[in-house]
Amino acid sequence: MVGAGIAIFESGHHYKSLHCTLNNTCTTNQAQQLAIQRALKYTESMQSREKIATLYTDSQITLDSQGNGNIHTFLIEEIRKKLNEMTKTNWKIKLQWVKAHAGIR
């Protein structure tokens, strides 16, 4: 089974968890990219006055793909589109890599 999980923290406290089950033909990269896309959508819907968010991921390949203008897969394009939309509405979004399975909360 392939899935994606998202933990939302606000002011250092766990606020909400989101998860979804994906088709077994999906790759790990697709699951990680879907998690980022859904986290962006959820973040945008939050009533935050500051409109500042950091999304942490252990997917270096997703971060590299998002920054590479030669990669145009559907989910990478969706992430770019959402980041662009959020920037236009004064959101400041940072995507940050973290080491996987290292006990980082």
Order of alpha helices (4+ residues) and beta strands (2+ residues): beta-beta-alpha-beta-alpha-alpha-beta
